[in-house]
Amino acid sequence: MPDQPLPLQEPSDQPDQPLLDVRDLRVSFRTRTGPATAVDGLSLSVAPGEILGVVGESGSGKSVSMLAVLRLLTSPNVTVTGQVLFRGRDLLALTDKEMRAVRGREIAMVFQDPMTALTPVYTVGWQIAEQIRAHEPVSRKEAHARAVTLLSDVGIPDAASRVKAYPHEFSGGMRQRAVIAMALACRPALLIADEPTTALDVTIQAQILDLMRDLNARGSAVVLITHDMGVVSEIAHRVLVMYGGRVAEQGPRRAVFHSPRHPYTWGLLDSVPRVGGPRLRRLPTIAGTPVSPDSLPDGCAFAPRCRLRHEGCEERPELAASPDDAAHHDACRLPAGDRAALRLGARAPADETATAGEPDPSGEADQSGETDPSGETDPVDEADREMAP
């Protein structure tokens, strides 16, 4: 029998208090060669009803940080420190029983791979009903009926019969929607979605994003983890860019896309295919490889790959507000007032290489400014085209 559910924590009466407030979160793994720091001093907040997009390359600490928030890193070789305040409670200080009442009921997570998130020996409907009965005192019959309704709500056709199907009988997109249905079963206040559109075709991606919007319209906050800047531009209210387990830049979506301030954000945006503009033989790339968690530099984590690094980068930069927008922060020691000019100067050598006529050693197909060979639309939606960098 599941533990008797604890009473829900009432939301704060202070409207300006964040729903989720992460302070100085640090996650390290003990390895044979020494500690590996996956998350290094992460601080973020999510307001009620807000969609926060967390972006960065693989290995930047996005998923690990959210697993730490939900206390799903249970290995004895993992050390998690800091504060994770949800509705005023520090989740890292709760007992296991108290945390089980929060996880899945007040905070739900959509994992990156729906096939491994679902148990293959149980039907999809049974797993959704079990989620409901673990947190609410309802009968099996009522939980089964809600599972059918949830599958129908997320667009599963003939939900009454598909509720009896096993995960391997669903397509990739249907499995992802089933996992989302499970996450929505208890109407959580916060949904953490870990790359929910990865490996899905663009039509299914659009359907998943519509589900996220519907959930947000009902009052739930969303943390969307992705490496796809196009997805972020379509749905997020605020954007947080991570690199090396640290925050490189954060701010309102329009500010980050229209006036990016960190060289790493510049690289992410410049590497996205554009529908318009000059024809490029190759897309610009960020030189080098992502920093390893077991060899984080004392100074700026991005300095080894940055074209504009200087002596000041040997000291770790703190997040500082933009002179033009107090809500837009970045961790960079470049002069605050010259970022646009510096970006153009750093971009020029890459542009010359990308437009040169020499053969492409990578063997990749040409990238045309007129057509995106991936079949995707421009990463900035129609409402944001005027802000595209």
Buried (B, 14 or more C-beta within 10 A) or exposed (E): EEEEBBEBBEEEEEEEBBBBBBBEBBBBBEEEEEEBBBBBBBBBBBBBBBBBBBBBBEBBBBBBBBBBBBBEBEEEEBBBEBBBBBBBBEBBEBEEEBBBBBBBBBBBBBBBBBBEBBEEEEBBBBBBBBBBBBBBEBEEEBBBBBBBBBBBBBBBEEBEEBBEBBBEEBEBBBBBBBBBBBBBBBEBBBBBBBBBBBEBEEEBBBBBBEBBEEBBEEEBBBBBBBBBBBBBBBBBBBBBBBBBBBBBBBBBBBBBBBBBBBBBBBBBBBEBBBBEEEEBBBBBEBEEEBBEBBEBBEBBBBBBBBBBBEEEBEEBBEBBEBEEBEEBBBBBBBEBEEBEEBBEEBBEEBBEBBEEEEEEEEEEEEBBEEEBEEEBBBBBEEEBEEBBB
